[in-house]
């Protein structure tokens, strides 16, 4: 029964937590949505083409090939993790720092163009999130390799 309570709590948190940042950054989202409006027709067309391609790949059985590739990738990740755990930890640590540098660079580029400092909570939150992930990965406290290999081989409950 305790396991059921824990699973239900984790499920509920996973379902509800994305709505907290959505509520916090809704005004920022509306500002960004105004910038996207001119491109909305192209986004809809590309999304529709993507859905049609997924449907065609399901009909032709090619989606199974993607599943086979993901299983192979998961197996290779697991083999690499067992043979060189430090190498993968370094790889994922550096991979998580890449968005931090990209977001910081774009922020400083905007600041230098406008010549005034301004706080961007969404950018700061993502920078902090990726920085924490990088530090925890490099310290060996989290294992993204195990997560990705599990995710690629997940078949449901």
C-alpha positions as CSV (number, residue, x, y, z in Angstrom):
1,X,0.0,0.0,0.0
2,X,2.9,2.4,0.8
3,X,4.3,1.7,-2.7
4,X,1.0,2.7,-4.2
5,X,0.9,5.9,-2.2
6,X,4.4,6.8,-3.3
7,X,3.6,6.0,-7.0
8,X,0.5,8.1,-6.8
9,X,2.3,11.0,-5.2
10,X,5.1,11.0,-7.8
11,X,2.5,10.7,-10.6
12,X,0.5,13.6,-9.2
13,X,3.6,15.7,-8.8
14,X,4.7,15.0,-12.3
15,X,1.3,16.0,-13.6
16,X,1.0,19.2,-11.5
17,X,4.5,20.6,-11.3
18,X,4.6,21.9,-15.0
19,X,1.6,24.1,-14.2
20,X,3.5,26.0,-11.5
21,X,6.1,27.5,-13.9
22,X,3.3,28.0,-16.4
23,X,1.4,30.1,-14.0
24,X,4.5,32.0,-12.8
25,X,5.7,32.9,-16.3
26,X,2.3,33.3,-18.0
27,X,2.9,37.0,-18.7
28,X,6.3,36.3,-20.2
29,X,4.6,33.6,-22.3
30,X,2.0,36.0,-23.7
31,X,4.8,38.4,-24.7
32,X,6.6,35.6,-26.5
33,X,3.4,34.4,-28.1
34,X,2.9,37.8,-29.8
35,X,6.3,37.2,-31.5
36,X,5.2,33.8,-32.7
37,X,1.8,34.8,-34.2
38,X,3.2,35.8,-37.6
39,X,4.8,32.3,-37.9
40,X,1.8,30.4,-36.6
41,X,0.5,29.3,-40.0
42,X,3.9,27.8,-40.9
43,X,4.1,26.0,-37.5
44,X,0.7,24.5,-38.1
45,X,1.6,23.3,-41.6
46,X,4.9,21.8,-40.4
47,X,3.1,20.1,-37.4
48,X,0.5,18.7,-39.8
49,X,3.2,17.3,-42.1
50,X,5.0,15.8,-39.2
51,X,1.8,14.0,-38.0
52,X,1.1,12.7,-41.5
53,X,4.7,11.4,-41.7
54,X,4.2,9.6,-38.4
55,X,1.0,8.1,-39.6
56,X,2.6,6.9,-42.8
57,X,5.6,5.4,-40.9
58,X,3.1,3.5,-38.6
59,X,1.3,2.1,-41.7
60,X,4.5,1.0,-43.3
61,X,5.9,-0.5,-40.1
62,X,8.9,1.9,-40.1
63,X,8.0,3.2,-36.6
64,X,9.2,-0.3,-35.3
65,X,12.6,0.4,-36.9
66,X,12.8,3.6,-34.8
67,X,11.9,1.6,-31.7
68,X,14.7,-0.9,-32.6
69,X,17.2,2.0,-33.0
70,X,16.2,3.3,-29.6
71,X,16.7,-0.1,-28.0
72,X,20.1,-0.4,-29.7
73,X,21.0,3.1,-28.4
74,X,19.9,2.2,-24.9
75,X,22.0,-1.0,-25.0
76,X,25.1,1.0,-26.3
77,X,24.6,3.6,-23.6
78,X,24.4,0.9,-20.9
79,X,27.6,-0.8,-22.3
80,X,29.4,2.5,-22.4
81,X,28.3,3.2,-18.8
82,X,29.6,-0.1,-17.5
83,X,32.9,0.2,-19.3
84,X,33.7,4.0,-18.8
85,X,31.4,5.5,-16.2
86,X,33.6,8.6,-15.8
87,X,33.6,9.3,-19.5
88,X,29.8,9.4,-19.7
89,X,29.5,11.5,-16.6
90,X,31.8,14.0,-18.2
91,X,29.9,13.9,-21.5
92,X,26.5,14.5,-19.9
93,X,27.9,17.1,-17.6
94,X,29.3,19.1,-20.5
95,X,26.2,18.5,-22.5
96,X,24.1,20.1,-19.6
97,X,26.5,23.1,-19.5
98,X,26.0,23.8,-23.2
99,X,22.5,25.4,-22.8
100,X,23.9,27.5,-19.9
101,X,26.5,29.1,-22.1
102,X,24.1,29.5,-25.0
103,X,21.5,31.2,-22.8
104,X,24.1,33.4,-21.1
105,X,25.6,34.4,-24.5
106,X,22.2,35.4,-25.9
107,X,21.4,37.4,-22.7
108,X,24.7,39.3,-22.8
109,X,24.3,39.9,-26.5
110,X,20.8,41.5,-25.8
111,X,22.2,43.5,-22.9
112,X,25.1,44.9,-24.9
113,X,22.7,45.9,-27.7
114,X,20.3,47.7,-25.4
115,X,23.0,48.9,-23.0
116,X,20.8,48.3,-19.9
117,X,20.5,45.4,-17.6
118,X,17.2,43.6,-17.2
119,X,16.1,40.4,-15.4
120,X,14.6,37.6,-17.4
121,X,13.1,35.0,-15.0
122,X,12.5,32.3,-17.6
123,X,16.0,32.5,-19.0
124,X,17.5,32.6,-15.5
125,X,15.4,29.6,-14.4
126,X,16.5,27.5,-17.3
127,X,20.1,28.5,-16.8
128,X,19.9,27.6,-13.2
129,X,18.2,24.2,-14.0
130,X,20.8,23.2,-16.5
131,X,23.7,24.4,-14.2
132,X,22.3,22.3,-11.3
133,X,21.9,19.3,-13.6
134,X,25.5,19.7,-14.8
135,X,26.9,20.0,-11.3
136,X,24.9,17.0,-10.0
137,X,26.0,14.9,-13.0
138,X,29.7,15.8,-12.7
139,X,29.5,15.1,-9.0
140,X,28.1,11.7,-9.7
141,X,24.9,12.3,-7.7
142,X,22.6,11.8,-10.7
143,X,23.0,9.3,-13.6
144,X,21.5,10.6,-16.8
145,X,22.8,7.5,-18.7
146,X,20.6,5.2,-16.6
147,X,17.7,7.5,-17.1
148,X,18.0,7.6,-20.9
149,X,18.7,3.9,-21.2
150,X,15.6,3.2,-19.1
151,X,13.5,5.8,-21.1
152,X,14.5,4.3,-24.5
153,X,13.6,0.8,-23.4
154,X,10.4,1.7,-21.5
155,X,7.4,-0.4,-22.6
156,X,4.8,0.8,-20.2
157,X,3.4,-0.7,-17.0
